[in-house]
Amino acid sequence: MVRRTLPLARQAAQEIFKGIESGKLVRANGVLPSEAELSQKFAVSRATIRDALAQLEQRGVITRRHGAGTFVNPQPRLDAGLEELVSLETLARRIGLETRMNQPHIEARAATTTEAERLQASSGTRVLSIARVILTGARPIAYLVDVVPTTILQPQDLDKNFRGSVLDLFLPRRDLALSHSRTEISIASANADIARKLRLKRGAPLHKLVAQLFARDGRVVDYSISYFVPGYFSFHVIRRVGNGS
């Protein structure tokens, strides 16, 4: 039964998605139970279930076929170990998932207060902002924004071979000597702008990663905010057991 602390349709969508992931709701040939059965199982109205299924369909998790039922879409999932710093494109290539970038929005401007703080730079530092949506097929799966000081990256550095990964631009550069990334992970609700870019409903849950990329000399060379559509990504961290001392 869903709880009443969040909109019922969103909760129902979360519960159905959990049932899909565990396999408990999926029948032969990838079919889900009917709206009436799901309504009874989660003790909500059929209208709520219908809205929840619409949210899952919008995320690409399911397909509803009139007169035939609701089917779970087979989806390759990017399983990202956060202890390894690699680009989204590299992760996708490892599992044979084809991704592409839409037209990026590239802007040279002064850093905001937050950006300057995260870059450990002075107020008004000139930065290059690179915002883009990453798609698999026609489906948007991520929205990425990198903010880089213009002393490190210029618009002309983003040539026709740029496929969406700033990290992949940096890795071959000996002048940067990358060291590590500090990443904050949270769940965020899509605002109107991001929901439109990712073709989701406003308020839809997203994985949010906020990262600072450090060079070996201690410089922060990149500040990024990334939003990932659930269902396409699985993040994990491997932690070693301490000795208790």
Contacts in CASP RR format, 6 or more apart in sequence:
PFRMAT RR
TARGET T0000
AUTHOR 0000-0000-0000
METHOD contacts of the structure
MODEL  1
MVRRTLPLARQAAQEIFKGIESGKLVRANGVLPSEAELSQKFAVSRATIR
DALAQLEQRGVITRRHGAGTFVNPQPRLDAGLEELVSLETLARRIGLETR
MNQPHIEARAATTTEAERLQASSGTRVLSIARVILTGARPIAYLVDVVPT
TILQPQDLDKNFRGSVLDLFLPRRDLALSHSRTEISIASANADIARKLRL
KRGAPLHKLVAQLFARDGRVVDYSISYFVPGYFSFHVIRRVGNGS
1 42 0 8 1.000
1 43 0 8 1.000
2 8 0 8 1.000
2 11 0 8 1.000
2 12 0 8 1.000
2 14 0 8 1.000
2 15 0 8 1.000
2 42 0 8 1.000
2 43 0 8 1.000
2 44 0 8 1.000
3 11 0 8 1.000
5 11 0 8 1.000
8 44 0 8 1.000
8 48 0 8 1.000
9 48 0 8 1.000
9 51 0 8 1.000
9 52 0 8 1.000
9 55 0 8 1.000
10 52 0 8 1.000
10 55 0 8 1.000
10 203 0 8 1.000
10 204 0 8 1.000
10 205 0 8 1.000
12 38 0 8 1.000
12 42 0 8 1.000
12 44 0 8 1.000
12 48 0 8 1.000
12 49 0 8 1.000
12 51 0 8 1.000
12 52 0 8 1.000
13 52 0 8 1.000
13 53 0 8 1.000
13 55 0 8 1.000
13 56 0 8 1.000
14 205 0 8 1.000
15 42 0 8 1.000
16 25 0 8 1.000
16 32 0 8 1.000
16 38 0 8 1.000
16 42 0 8 1.000
16 52 0 8 1.000
16 53 0 8 1.000
16 56 0 8 1.000
17 56 0 8 1.000
17 61 0 8 1.000
17 230 0 8 1.000
17 231 0 8 1.000
19 25 0 8 1.000
19 26 0 8 1.000
20 26 0 8 1.000
20 32 0 8 1.000
20 61 0 8 1.000
20 62 0 8 1.000
20 72 0 8 1.000
25 32 0 8 1.000
25 33 0 8 1.000
26 32 0 8 1.000
26 72 0 8 1.000
27 33 0 8 1.000
29 71 0 8 1.000
30 71 0 8 1.000
30 72 0 8 1.000
31 69 0 8 1.000
31 70 0 8 1.000
31 71 0 8 1.000
31 72 0 8 1.000
32 38 0 8 1.000
32 62 0 8 1.000
32 69 0 8 1.000
32 70 0 8 1.000
32 71 0 8 1.000
32 72 0 8 1.000
33 41 0 8 1.000
34 69 0 8 1.000
35 46 0 8 1.000
35 49 0 8 1.000
35 50 0 8 1.000
35 53 0 8 1.000
36 46 0 8 1.000
38 49 0 8 1.000
38 52 0 8 1.000
38 53 0 8 1.000
39 45 0 8 1.000
39 46 0 8 1.000
39 48 0 8 1.000
39 49 0 8 1.000
42 49 0 8 1.000
53 62 0 8 1.000
53 64 0 8 1.000
53 70 0 8 1.000
55 201 0 8 1.000
55 204 0 8 1.000
56 62 0 8 1.000
57 63 0 8 1.000
57 64 0 8 1.000
58 199 0 8 1.000
58 200 0 8 1.000
58 201 0 8 1.000
58 204 0 8 1.000
59 200 0 8 1.000
59 204 0 8 1.000
59 229 0 8 1.000
59 230 0 8 1.000
59 231 0 8 1.000
60 73 0 8 1.000
60 75 0 8 1.000
60 139 0 8 1.000
61 72 0 8 1.000
61 73 0 8 1.000
61 75 0 8 1.000
61 231 0 8 1.000
62 70 0 8 1.000
62 71 0 8 1.000
62 72 0 8 1.000
62 73 0 8 1.000
63 70 0 8 1.000
63 71 0 8 1.000
63 73 0 8 1.000
64 70 0 8 1.000
64 71 0 8 1.000
65 71 0 8 1.000
75 231 0 8 1.000
75 232 0 8 1.000
76 95 0 8 1.000
76 96 0 8 1.000
76 97 0 8 1.000
77 95 0 8 1.000
77 231 0 8 1.000
77 232 0 8 1.000
77 233 0 8 1.000
77 234 0 8 1.000
78 88 0 8 1.000
78 91 0 8 1.000
78 92 0 8 1.000
78 95 0 8 1.000
78 97 0 8 1.000
78 232 0 8 1.000
78 233 0 8 1.000
78 234 0 8 1.000
79 95 0 8 1.000
79 234 0 8 1.000
79 236 0 8 1.000
80 91 0 8 1.000
80 233 0 8 1.000
80 234 0 8 1.000
80 235 0 8 1.000
80 236 0 8 1.000
81 235 0 8 1.000
81 236 0 8 1.000
81 237 0 8 1.000
81 238 0 8 1.000
82 183 0 8 1.000
82 185 0 8 1.000
82 235 0 8 1.000
82 236 0 8 1.000
82 237 0 8 1.000
83 237 0 8 1.000
83 238 0 8 1.000
85 167 0 8 1.000
85 178 0 8 1.000
85 180 0 8 1.000
85 181 0 8 1.000
86 167 0 8 1.000
87 164 0 8 1.000
87 165 0 8 1.000
87 167 0 8 1.000
87 168 0 8 1.000
88 99 0 8 1.000
88 134 0 8 1.000
88 142 0 8 1.000
88 144 0 8 1.000
88 164 0 8 1.000
88 165 0 8 1.000
89 99 0 8 1.000
89 163 0 8 1.000
89 164 0 8 1.000
89 165 0 8 1.000
89 168 0 8 1.000
90 165 0 8 1.000
90 168 0 8 1.000
92 98 0 8 1.000
92 99 0 8 1.000
92 136 0 8 1.000
97 136 0 8 1.000
98 136 0 8 1.000
98 137 0 8 1.000
99 134 0 8 1.000
99 135 0 8 1.000
99 136 0 8 1.000
99 141 0 8 1.000
100 134 0 8 1.000
100 135 0 8 1.000
100 136 0 8 1.000
100 137 0 8 1.000
100 163 0 8 1.000
101 132 0 8 1.000
101 133 0 8 1.000
101 134 0 8 1.000
101 135 0 8 1.000
101 162 0 8 1.000
101 163 0 8 1.000
101 164 0 8 1.000
102 132 0 8 1.000
102 133 0 8 1.000
102 134 0 8 1.000
102 135 0 8 1.000
102 140 0 8 1.000
103 132 0 8 1.000
104 130 0 8 1.000
104 131 0 8 1.000
104 132 0 8 1.000
104 158 0 8 1.000
104 162 0 8 1.000
104 164 0 8 1.000
105 129 0 8 1.000
105 130 0 8 1.000
105 131 0 8 1.000
105 132 0 8 1.000
106 128 0 8 1.000
106 129 0 8 1.000
106 130 0 8 1.000
106 131 0 8 1.000
106 155 0 8 1.000
106 158 0 8 1.000
107 128 0 8 1.000
107 129 0 8 1.000
108 126 0 8 1.000
108 127 0 8 1.000
108 128 0 8 1.000
108 129 0 8 1.000
108 150 0 8 1.000
108 155 0 8 1.000
109 126 0 8 1.000
109 127 0 8 1.000
109 129 0 8 1.000
110 124 0 8 1.000
110 125 0 8 1.000
110 126 0 8 1.000
110 127 0 8 1.000
111 119 0 8 1.000
111 121 0 8 1.000
111 123 0 8 1.000
111 124 0 8 1.000
111 125 0 8 1.000
111 126 0 8 1.000
111 127 0 8 1.000
111 147 0 8 1.000
113 123 0 8 1.000
115 127 0 8 1.000
115 147 0 8 1.000
115 223 0 8 1.000
116 122 0 8 1.000
116 123 0 8 1.000
116 124 0 8 1.000
116 125 0 8 1.000
118 147 0 8 1.000
118 212 0 8 1.000
118 220 0 8 1.000
118 223 0 8 1.000
119 125 0 8 1.000
119 127 0 8 1.000
119 147 0 8 1.000
119 149 0 8 1.000
119 212 0 8 1.000
119 220 0 8 1.000
119 223 0 8 1.000
120 219 0 8 1.000
120 220 0 8 1.000
121 149 0 8 1.000
121 220 0 8 1.000
125 149 0 8 1.000
126 149 0 8 1.000
126 150 0 8 1.000
126 151 0 8 1.000
127 147 0 8 1.000
127 148 0 8 1.000
127 149 0 8 1.000
127 150 0 8 1.000
128 147 0 8 1.000
128 148 0 8 1.000
128 149 0 8 1.000
128 150 0 8 1.000
128 153 0 8 1.000
128 154 0 8 1.000
128 155 0 8 1.000
129 145 0 8 1.000
129 146 0 8 1.000
129 147 0 8 1.000
130 144 0 8 1.000
130 145 0 8 1.000
130 146 0 8 1.000
130 147 0 8 1.000
130 148 0 8 1.000
130 158 0 8 1.000
130 164 0 8 1.000
130 166 0 8 1.000
131 143 0 8 1.000
131 144 0 8 1.000
131 145 0 8 1.000
132 143 0 8 1.000
132 144 0 8 1.000
132 164 0 8 1.000
133 140 0 8 1.000
133 142 0 8 1.000
133 143 0 8 1.000
133 144 0 8 1.000
133 197 0 8 1.000
133 198 0 8 1.000
134 140 0 8 1.000
134 141 0 8 1.000
134 142 0 8 1.000
134 143 0 8 1.000
134 144 0 8 1.000
134 164 0 8 1.000
135 141 0 8 1.000
136 232 0 8 1.000
139 199 0 8 1.000
140 197 0 8 1.000
140 198 0 8 1.000
140 199 0 8 1.000
140 229 0 8 1.000
141 198 0 8 1.000
141 228 0 8 1.000
141 229 0 8 1.000
141 232 0 8 1.000
141 233 0 8 1.000
142 198 0 8 1.000
142 226 0 8 1.000
142 227 0 8 1.000
142 228 0 8 1.000
142 229 0 8 1.000
142 232 0 8 1.000
142 233 0 8 1.000
143 194 0 8 1.000
143 197 0 8 1.000
143 198 0 8 1.000
143 226 0 8 1.000
143 227 0 8 1.000
144 164 0 8 1.000
144 224 0 8 1.000
144 225 0 8 1.000
144 226 0 8 1.000
144 227 0 8 1.000
145 224 0 8 1.000
145 225 0 8 1.000
145 226 0 8 1.000
146 166 0 8 1.000
146 222 0 8 1.000
146 223 0 8 1.000
146 224 0 8 1.000
147 222 0 8 1.000
147 223 0 8 1.000
147 224 0 8 1.000
148 166 0 8 1.000
148 221 0 8 1.000
148 222 0 8 1.000
148 223 0 8 1.000
149 221 0 8 1.000
152 176 0 8 1.000
152 221 0 8 1.000
152 222 0 8 1.000
153 166 0 8 1.000
153 169 0 8 1.000
157 169 0 8 1.000
158 169 0 8 1.000
162 169 0 8 1.000
166 222 0 8 1.000
166 224 0 8 1.000
167 213 0 8 1.000
167 222 0 8 1.000
170 176 0 8 1.000
170 178 0 8 1.000
170 213 0 8 1.000
170 221 0 8 1.000
170 222 0 8 1.000
171 178 0 8 1.000
176 215 0 8 1.000
176 221 0 8 1.000
177 215 0 8 1.000
177 216 0 8 1.000
177 217 0 8 1.000
178 213 0 8 1.000
178 214 0 8 1.000
178 215 0 8 1.000
178 216 0 8 1.000
178 221 0 8 1.000
179 214 0 8 1.000
179 215 0 8 1.000
179 216 0 8 1.000
179 218 0 8 1.000
180 214 0 8 1.000
181 211 0 8 1.000
181 212 0 8 1.000
181 213 0 8 1.000
181 214 0 8 1.000
182 211 0 8 1.000
182 212 0 8 1.000
182 214 0 8 1.000
183 209 0 8 1.000
183 210 0 8 1.000
183 211 0 8 1.000
184 209 0 8 1.000
184 210 0 8 1.000
184 211 0 8 1.000
185 207 0 8 1.000
185 208 0 8 1.000
185 209 0 8 1.000
185 235 0 8 1.000
186 208 0 8 1.000
186 210 0 8 1.000
187 205 0 8 1.000
187 206 0 8 1.000
187 207 0 8 1.000
187 208 0 8 1.000
188 205 0 8 1.000
188 206 0 8 1.000
188 207 0 8 1.000
188 208 0 8 1.000
188 227 0 8 1.000
189 202 0 8 1.000
189 203 0 8 1.000
189 204 0 8 1.000
189 205 0 8 1.000
189 206 0 8 1.000
190 198 0 8 1.000
190 200 0 8 1.000
190 201 0 8 1.000
190 202 0 8 1.000
190 203 0 8 1.000
190 204 0 8 1.000
190 205 0 8 1.000
190 206 0 8 1.000
190 227 0 8 1.000
191 202 0 8 1.000
191 203 0 8 1.000
192 202 0 8 1.000
194 200 0 8 1.000
194 206 0 8 1.000
194 227 0 8 1.000
195 201 0 8 1.000
195 202 0 8 1.000
195 203 0 8 1.000
195 204 0 8 1.000
198 204 0 8 1.000
198 206 0 8 1.000
198 227 0 8 1.000
198 229 0 8 1.000
200 206 0 8 1.000
200 229 0 8 1.000
205 230 0 8 1.000
206 227 0 8 1.000
206 228 0 8 1.000
206 229 0 8 1.000
206 230 0 8 1.000
207 227 0 8 1.000
207 228 0 8 1.000
207 229 0 8 1.000
207 230 0 8 1.000
207 233 0 8 1.000
207 235 0 8 1.000
208 225 0 8 1.000
208 226 0 8 1.000
208 227 0 8 1.000
208 228 0 8 1.000
209 224 0 8 1.000
209 225 0 8 1.000
209 226 0 8 1.000
209 228 0 8 1.000
210 224 0 8 1.000
210 225 0 8 1.000
210 226 0 8 1.000
211 222 0 8 1.000
211 223 0 8 1.000
211 224 0 8 1.000
211 226 0 8 1.000
212 220 0 8 1.000
212 222 0 8 1.000
212 223 0 8 1.000
213 220 0 8 1.000
213 221 0 8 1.000
213 222 0 8 1.000
213 223 0 8 1.000
213 224 0 8 1.000
214 220 0 8 1.000
214 221 0 8 1.000
215 221 0 8 1.000
END
